[in-house]
Every structure is written in structure tokens, then in C-alpha cells.
Amino acid sequence: MKKHFYYFYDLNEVLIDRYPSKIASQIRMHDPNSNFIFIYSENYTNGHPLQIPPDSKFFYIPSLSKKKLNEIIDKYPPKSLTTIALRIPDMWLLTFFNHKNVPTQIIQHGLWSDRLERIPLVPLLLGKFSKFINYLKYTKEICKINSIPLIPTLKELFHFLLKEDITISETKYLNNNMIKAQTVFAFDSSWDNYYTKKYAYKLNQLIYIGNPDLLLLKEKNIKDKENSICYLCQSLVEDGRLSKHIYNSFLKVLKSQVASEKKLYIKLHPRSKMAIYQELKNCKNIVFTNELPICTHYIAHYTGLLATVKHITDNILIWLLPNHHTPEYFKNFGSVVTNSIDDLVLFVKSQECSEMNLNSSSFQKLTQHDLDKFNPIKKISKNIISLSNDK
């Protein structure tokens, strides 16, 4: 019998290990004969995925050419494709697999916002020139296979992805079912408007899974909090959304005003570059970690992990970066929203604060029991198997 393979794509090998490898391992539990192909187009650690199931195949492809993709699927016939976002590389792969009549899915991976701040376009392009060239190639392939014009589509992508001042529903060429996944694994029904308006999905294309980041709390006692502070990193500098100079100024504030008073955990982002944090590395009161510590206090900007730590404590400070947009939705998670050092000092010295009422009807704190039985990865894997067998 001819073998078929579940395909997964994410930007780099670290992100492959975040969700795709876990989902694949769960699929293997339900389907012992399953096989997996992992594709990534950026190499973050000069390594490879470490947590993928045995006998899986992985491919680092810096330029996702049609020829290379055809070579892979000819050798390993696809059963489905799952991506973790809807960036230009994802759009290209989804288009390619949709035209092959392969079931495609996308997984919500964070609290997406109204818009993301970026550094000016020219230095952004100069800093990521090779990626920019690849994205142009992918867009050209998307246009070719879908018989749509290149220049108008590039203009729509600029407004949709960079300026974020239009939705796919408002575009003429991106509003194309072949460019998008056939199914969306979304957190819950509070995201219905987001997907139907911004991405032009229909409600029957959404499957609710809960927030996978809550798995970070699984088998942890969220009531047993250490009297310490955790800063939740984002990939702001790494992704070209904030200048290194501005971020360094903030890190100096963390060092002088926070680490001088309490133990400070730096919860790294999967794409955090340690070179950015050199000034903090030798501080005896600072601990770098890839895990999520259970602390009395958290500091962040607008990371999706805010919805996770809100289950632990209401002592959350949202630090506003200068001349940088912080989405209003994320501010709702903070007991303090500020760019004042005086406010920060008071926050660091404060005890557990009274519970804040989050201004969001979609947020509901889960009990320890709920967290212990929570398993979105299992739900995703079972649905991928089912959707793949339907074709």
C-alpha cells in the first residue's frame, strides 16, 4: 500500500518543535502508520528540529521553489498540509497544496492584534533583503498559479501584511480560496469576526481548540507562586518591529529598577537572539529560561502569553514602548499600563493585587482542574486525521 505523509510548515526549526512536532506525535498515537514531513525555510540555530517523531523527514529549504516542492511530494505523497500562520511563505505553500487537492489547515498561534508596529520600510528591507527577495518569488508563483496579476497583488499584500489597513475581504486578488487554508483551528468563538472579516473565512471553516499556550501551565500548581518577576520576551527586534536602541533602553530599565529589587526571570521567545540580552547575562539576580515560571508579577508589552499568565495572577504590568503602537486588546490584561519608571518601581514592590476585571467577554479563567485536562493538541491531531481521510 502506498504511504501518505502529513506535511507541516513553519518558518524555522525551533518553531517546528513548538506545535507541529507535538501535533505529529499525537497523530502517531492515533494512527501508528502515520508518516510526517516537516518543512522550514529559515535556520535559527544552525540545527534541526529535535522533537519530531521517529522516522520523520525534515527539509530545510531557504527558497521554497515549485521544483523542490514537486520533488518532495512526488517522493512522499501528501495526506494534508498544516501551517501555523498566514504569511507569504504560508500563502505560497497553501496555494501549491490546494491546487494539488490536498486538505490544508492553519492553526492560530497567538493573540493577533489590530496591527503590528514595524521599523521604517527601507531599513527593514535592507536588514532582511534575502527574505524579501524570496517573498517576491513566492508572490510571483502565487500569482502565476492563480492567474492573477503580480503588481496589484503585491500592492494588496503591502496593505494587508505591512500596513494592515485592509482586510482580505476588501481585496480583489488575495480574496481567493486557493491562497488560504481550507480549515482554521481557532481558539474560540470570540475570534469569529476576526477570521470572517479579516481573512474572509466562513464560520463552518473554523474549529475551536482553546489556547495551546495554556499547556505551559499543565501539571503546574498555579497557586504556588514564587515572589519574583517574569518578563515575557517578544521577537520585536528580531522581526524588525522595534529598533535595537529603543529595546536596549528598556532592558537597562529592567536591570536597574527590577533586578535590583527582586529575582527577575527572562522568559525567552522561541526566536529570541541572546546577543540582544548580553548586558543582562551576568546579572546574578536574572535568570534566562525557555519555560514559564509561576511568579507573583509579570511584565510584558503585547505578547500572546498575557492570556496565559492572567490565569496565574492579576499582577501584570504592560510597558508602553516609546513611539510604538501597543494594541488596545492587550492593554486589557494589565493591572498597570505605563511607561513611567515610578509606576514600575511601585509595581515591583507591590504585593498580590486584587483581581482585575478583564475588559473582554472572551476571557474566562480556568481552574487547575480545567488546565490539567486541557489538551488542544489532541483535538487538532484528531481533526487533521479526520479532515485528511475525508478526501
C-alpha positions as CSV (number, residue, x, y, z in Angstrom):
1,M,0.0,0.0,0.0
2,K,1.3,3.4,-0.9
3,K,2.3,5.6,2.0
4,H,1.0,9.1,2.5
5,F,2.5,11.8,4.6
6,Y,1.2,14.6,6.9
7,Y,3.0,17.8,6.0
8,F,3.8,20.7,8.4
9,Y,5.4,24.0,7.6
10,D,6.7,26.8,9.9
11,L,9.4,29.4,9.5
12,N,12.3,27.7,11.3
13,E,13.3,24.5,13.2
14,V,12.6,26.0,16.6
15,L,9.0,26.8,15.7
16,I,8.7,23.3,14.2
17,D,9.3,21.9,17.7
18,R,6.8,24.3,19.2
19,Y,3.5,23.0,17.8
20,P,4.0,20.8,14.6
21,S,6.2,18.2,16.3
22,K,3.7,17.9,19.2
23,I,0.7,17.6,16.9
24,A,2.6,15.0,14.8
25,S,3.4,12.9,17.9
26,Q,-0.2,13.0,18.9
27,I,-1.3,11.9,15.4
28,R,1.1,9.0,15.6
29,M,-0.6,7.9,18.8
30,H,-4.0,7.7,17.0
31,D,-2.5,6.5,13.7
32,P,0.5,4.3,14.2
33,N,1.2,4.1,10.5
34,S,1.3,7.8,10.0
35,N,4.3,9.5,8.4
36,F,5.4,13.1,8.6
37,I,7.2,15.7,6.5
38,F,8.4,18.9,8.2
39,I,9.5,21.9,6.0
40,Y,11.1,25.1,7.2
41,S,12.7,27.9,5.3
42,E,14.8,29.7,7.9
43,N,17.5,28.2,10.1
44,Y,17.5,29.8,13.5
45,T,20.1,27.7,15.4
46,N,22.0,26.1,12.5
47,G,20.5,22.9,13.8
48,H,17.3,20.9,13.0
49,P,14.0,20.0,14.7
50,L,14.7,18.0,17.9
51,Q,11.3,16.7,18.9
52,I,9.8,15.3,15.7
53,P,8.5,11.7,15.8
54,P,10.9,8.9,14.8
55,D,11.3,8.2,11.1
56,S,10.0,11.7,10.2
57,K,11.6,13.6,7.3
58,F,12.5,17.3,7.6
59,F,13.6,19.7,4.9
60,Y,15.3,23.0,5.3
61,I,14.5,24.9,2.1
62,P,15.7,28.5,2.1
63,S,13.9,29.1,-1.2
64,L,10.6,27.2,-1.5
65,S,10.7,26.6,-5.2
66,K,8.0,24.8,-7.1
67,K,10.6,22.4,-8.5
68,K,11.8,21.4,-5.0
69,L,8.3,21.1,-3.6
70,N,7.3,18.8,-6.5
71,E,10.3,16.6,-5.9
72,I,9.3,16.1,-2.3
73,I,5.7,15.4,-2.8
74,D,6.4,13.1,-5.7
75,K,8.5,11.0,-3.4
76,Y,6.3,11.5,-0.3
77,P,2.6,11.8,-1.3
78,P,0.9,14.3,0.9
79,K,-2.1,13.5,3.1
80,S,-2.5,17.1,4.4
81,L,-0.7,20.3,5.0
82,T,-0.8,22.3,8.2
83,T,0.8,25.7,8.6
84,I,0.9,27.9,11.8
85,A,0.3,31.3,10.2
86,L,-0.8,33.1,7.0
87,R,2.4,34.8,6.0
88,I,3.6,35.0,2.4
89,P,5.5,31.6,2.6
90,D,2.4,30.0,4.1
91,M,0.2,31.5,1.3
92,W,2.6,30.0,-1.3
93,L,2.6,26.6,0.2
94,L,-1.2,26.6,0.8
95,T,-1.7,27.7,-2.8
96,F,0.6,24.9,-4.0
97,F,-1.1,22.2,-1.9
98,N,-4.7,23.5,-2.6
99,H,-4.0,23.1,-6.3
100,K,-2.9,19.6,-5.6
101,N,-6.3,19.0,-4.0
102,V,-4.6,18.3,-0.6
103,P,-6.5,19.2,2.6
104,T,-5.0,22.3,4.2
105,Q,-5.2,23.7,7.7
106,I,-3.9,26.7,9.6
107,I,-3.5,26.9,13.4
108,Q,-4.0,30.1,15.4
109,H,-0.8,30.6,17.4
110,G,-1.3,33.8,19.4
111,L,-3.5,36.8,20.2
112,W,-3.4,38.5,16.9
113,S,-4.0,42.3,17.1
114,D,-5.3,45.2,15.2
115,R,-1.9,46.0,13.7
116,L,1.8,45.4,14.4
117,E,4.3,48.2,14.6
118,R,7.4,47.9,12.4
119,I,10.6,49.9,11.9
120,P,10.6,52.0,8.6
121,L,10.3,50.0,5.4
122,V,13.8,50.8,3.9
123,P,15.9,49.6,6.9
124,L,13.6,46.7,7.3
125,L,14.1,45.6,3.7
126,L,17.9,46.2,3.9
127,G,18.1,44.0,7.1
128,K,16.1,41.2,5.6
129,F,16.9,41.5,1.9
130,S,17.3,37.8,1.1
131,K,13.9,37.1,2.8
132,F,12.4,40.0,0.8
133,I,13.7,38.5,-2.5
134,N,12.3,35.1,-1.6
135,Y,8.9,36.6,-0.7
136,L,8.8,38.3,-4.1
137,K,9.4,34.9,-5.7
138,Y,6.7,33.3,-3.7
139,T,4.3,36.1,-4.6
140,K,5.2,35.6,-8.3
141,E,4.4,31.9,-8.0
142,I,1.1,32.6,-6.2
143,C,0.1,34.9,-8.9
144,K,1.1,32.6,-11.7
145,I,-0.7,29.5,-10.4
146,N,-3.8,31.5,-9.5
147,S,-3.8,33.6,-12.8
148,I,-3.8,36.9,-11.0
149,P,-1.7,40.0,-11.8
150,L,1.6,40.4,-9.9
151,I,1.8,44.2,-9.3
152,P,-1.8,44.7,-8.0
153,T,-1.3,41.6,-5.8
154,L,1.9,43.0,-4.4
155,K,0.1,46.2,-3.6
156,E,-2.6,44.3,-1.8
157,L,-0.1,42.3,0.2
158,F,1.7,45.5,1.2
159,H,-1.5,47.0,2.6
160,F,-2.7,43.7,4.2
161,L,0.5,42.4,5.8
162,L,2.7,45.5,6.3
163,K,0.3,48.5,6.7
164,E,-2.5,46.3,7.9
165,D,-5.1,48.9,6.8
166,I,-7.2,46.5,4.7
167,T,-8.7,43.0,5.2
168,I,-8.6,40.2,2.7
169,S,-12.3,40.7,2.2
170,E,-11.6,44.2,0.9
171,T,-9.0,42.9,-1.7
172,K,-9.7,41.8,-5.3
173,Y,-6.9,39.3,-5.7
174,L,-6.0,38.0,-2.2
175,N,-9.6,37.1,-1.6
176,N,-9.0,33.8,-3.2
177,N,-9.8,30.5,-1.5
178,M,-6.7,28.9,-3.1
179,I,-4.4,31.2,-1.1
180,K,-5.9,30.3,2.2
181,A,-6.2,27.1,4.3
182,Q,-9.4,25.2,3.9
183,T,-9.8,24.9,7.7
184,V,-8.8,27.1,10.7
185,F,-8.1,25.8,14.2
186,A,-9.1,28.9,16.2
187,F,-9.1,29.5,19.9
188,D,-12.8,30.0,20.4
189,S,-15.9,31.8,19.0
190,S,-14.6,35.2,20.2
191,W,-12.4,35.1,17.1
192,D,-15.2,34.6,14.7
193,N,-15.3,38.2,13.5
194,Y,-11.5,38.3,13.2
195,Y,-11.4,35.3,10.8
196,T,-14.6,36.1,8.8
197,K,-13.8,39.8,8.4
198,K,-10.0,40.0,8.2
199,Y,-9.4,36.7,6.4
200,A,-12.8,36.1,4.7
201,Y,-13.4,32.7,6.1
202,K,-16.8,31.2,6.7
203,L,-17.9,30.1,10.2
204,N,-18.1,26.5,9.1
205,Q,-14.4,26.6,8.3
206,L,-13.5,27.2,12.0
207,I,-12.8,24.5,14.6
208,Y,-12.3,25.7,18.2
209,I,-9.4,24.3,20.1
210,G,-8.7,26.7,23.0
211,N,-5.4,28.5,23.5
212,P,-2.4,26.0,23.2
213,D,-0.2,28.3,25.2
214,L,-2.2,27.2,28.3
215,L,-0.3,23.9,28.0
216,L,2.6,25.7,29.6
217,L,0.6,25.6,32.9
218,K,-0.2,21.9,32.6
219,E,0.9,19.9,35.7
220,K,2.0,23.1,37.4
221,N,0.4,24.4,40.6
222,I,-0.6,28.0,39.6
223,K,-1.4,28.8,43.3
224,D,2.2,28.2,44.4
225,K,3.7,31.4,43.1
226,E,7.3,32.5,43.7
227,N,7.7,36.0,44.9
228,S,9.5,37.1,41.8
229,I,9.0,38.9,38.5
230,C,9.0,37.4,35.0
231,Y,9.5,39.5,31.8
232,L,7.8,37.9,28.8
233,C,10.0,38.5,25.7
234,Q,8.8,39.1,22.2
235,S,10.8,39.0,19.0
236,L,10.4,42.7,18.5
237,V,14.0,43.4,17.4
238,E,14.5,40.1,15.7
239,D,11.4,40.6,13.5
240,G,12.2,44.2,12.6
241,R,9.3,45.7,14.7
242,L,11.5,47.8,17.0
243,S,14.9,49.3,16.9
244,K,17.7,47.7,19.0
245,H,18.4,51.1,20.5
246,I,14.9,51.5,22.0
247,Y,14.9,48.0,23.2
248,N,18.3,48.3,24.9
249,S,17.0,51.3,26.8
250,F,14.1,49.2,28.1
251,L,16.5,46.4,29.1
252,K,18.6,48.8,31.1
253,V,15.4,49.8,33.0
254,L,14.7,46.1,33.8
255,K,18.2,45.7,35.1
256,S,18.4,48.9,37.2
257,Q,14.8,49.0,38.5
258,V,13.6,45.4,38.6
259,A,16.5,43.1,39.0
260,S,17.9,45.3,41.8
261,E,14.8,44.6,43.9
262,K,13.6,41.1,43.1
263,K,14.6,37.9,41.2
264,L,13.9,38.5,37.6
265,Y,13.1,35.7,35.1
266,I,13.6,36.5,31.4
267,K,11.1,34.2,29.6
268,L,12.6,33.9,26.1
269,H,10.6,33.9,22.9
270,P,11.3,31.0,20.5
271,R,13.0,33.4,18.2
272,S,14.9,35.4,20.9
273,K,18.5,36.2,19.9
274,M,20.7,36.0,23.0
275,A,23.1,38.6,21.6
276,I,20.5,41.2,22.3
277,Y,20.5,40.4,26.0
278,Q,24.3,40.5,26.6
279,E,24.0,43.3,29.1
280,L,21.7,41.2,31.4
281,K,23.5,37.8,31.1
282,N,25.9,38.3,34.0
283,C,23.5,39.8,36.5
284,K,23.2,37.4,39.5
285,N,19.5,38.3,40.1
286,I,18.5,37.5,36.5
287,V,17.6,34.0,35.2
288,F,17.0,33.3,31.5
289,T,14.5,30.5,30.8
290,N,12.6,28.9,28.0
291,E,10.0,27.7,30.5
292,L,7.2,29.7,32.0
293,P,7.9,30.3,35.7
294,I,5.0,30.7,38.1
295,C,5.6,34.2,39.6
296,T,3.7,36.8,41.6
297,H,4.4,39.5,39.0
298,Y,4.7,39.7,35.2
299,I,6.0,42.4,32.8
300,A,5.3,42.4,29.1
301,H,4.4,44.6,26.1
302,Y,1.8,42.8,23.9
303,T,2.7,39.1,23.8
304,G,0.1,36.4,23.5
305,L,1.3,34.9,26.7
306,L,-0.6,37.6,28.6
307,A,-3.7,35.4,28.2
308,T,-1.8,32.6,29.9
309,V,-0.2,34.4,32.8
310,K,-3.6,36.0,33.5
311,H,-4.6,32.6,34.9
312,I,-1.8,32.9,37.4
313,T,-2.0,36.4,38.7
314,D,-3.5,39.8,38.1
315,N,-0.2,41.5,38.9
316,I,0.7,42.3,35.3
317,L,2.4,45.4,34.1
318,I,2.1,46.4,30.4
319,W,5.2,48.6,29.5
320,L,4.5,51.0,26.7
321,L,7.4,51.4,24.3
322,P,8.1,55.0,23.1
323,N,6.5,55.9,19.7
324,H,5.4,52.3,19.3
325,H,1.9,51.0,18.9
326,T,0.5,48.7,21.7
327,P,-2.8,47.1,20.6
328,E,-5.7,48.1,22.9
329,Y,-6.7,44.5,23.3
330,F,-3.5,43.6,25.1
331,K,-3.8,46.5,27.5
332,N,-6.9,44.9,29.0
333,F,-4.7,42.2,30.6
334,G,-2.7,44.7,32.6
335,S,-3.3,45.8,36.2
336,V,-0.8,48.6,35.3
337,V,-0.3,50.1,31.9
338,T,2.5,52.6,31.9
339,N,5.9,53.9,30.6
340,S,6.6,55.5,34.0
341,I,9.6,54.3,36.0
342,D,7.9,55.4,39.1
343,D,4.9,53.2,38.3
344,L,7.3,50.3,37.6
345,V,9.1,50.7,41.0
346,L,5.7,50.7,42.8
347,F,4.6,47.6,40.8
348,V,7.8,45.7,41.7
349,K,7.4,46.5,45.4
350,S,3.7,45.7,45.5
351,Q,2.1,42.6,46.9
352,E,-0.5,40.5,45.1
353,C,-3.1,42.9,43.8
354,S,-6.9,42.5,43.9
355,E,-8.4,40.7,41.0
356,M,-8.9,42.9,37.9
357,N,-11.9,42.6,35.7
358,L,-10.6,41.9,32.2
359,N,-12.5,44.1,29.7
360,S,-13.1,41.1,27.3
361,S,-16.1,38.9,27.3
362,S,-14.0,36.1,25.8
363,F,-11.7,35.7,28.8
364,Q,-12.5,33.2,31.4
365,K,-10.0,32.0,34.0
366,L,-9.7,28.2,34.0
367,T,-9.5,26.2,37.2
368,Q,-6.5,24.0,38.0
369,H,-8.7,21.0,37.2
370,D,-9.6,22.5,33.8
371,L,-6.0,23.2,33.0
372,D,-5.0,19.6,33.9
373,K,-7.4,18.1,31.4
374,F,-6.9,20.7,28.7
375,N,-5.5,19.2,25.5
376,P,-5.9,21.3,22.3
377,I,-3.0,19.3,20.6
378,K,-5.1,16.1,20.9
379,K,-8.1,17.9,19.4
380,I,-6.1,19.3,16.5
381,S,-4.5,15.9,15.7
382,K,-7.8,14.1,15.6
383,N,-9.3,16.7,13.3
384,I,-6.3,16.6,11.0
385,I,-6.7,12.8,10.7
386,S,-10.4,13.2,10.1
387,L,-10.1,16.0,7.5
388,S,-7.3,14.1,5.7
389,N,-9.4,11.0,5.5
390,D,-12.4,12.9,4.1
391,K,-10.6,13.5,0.8
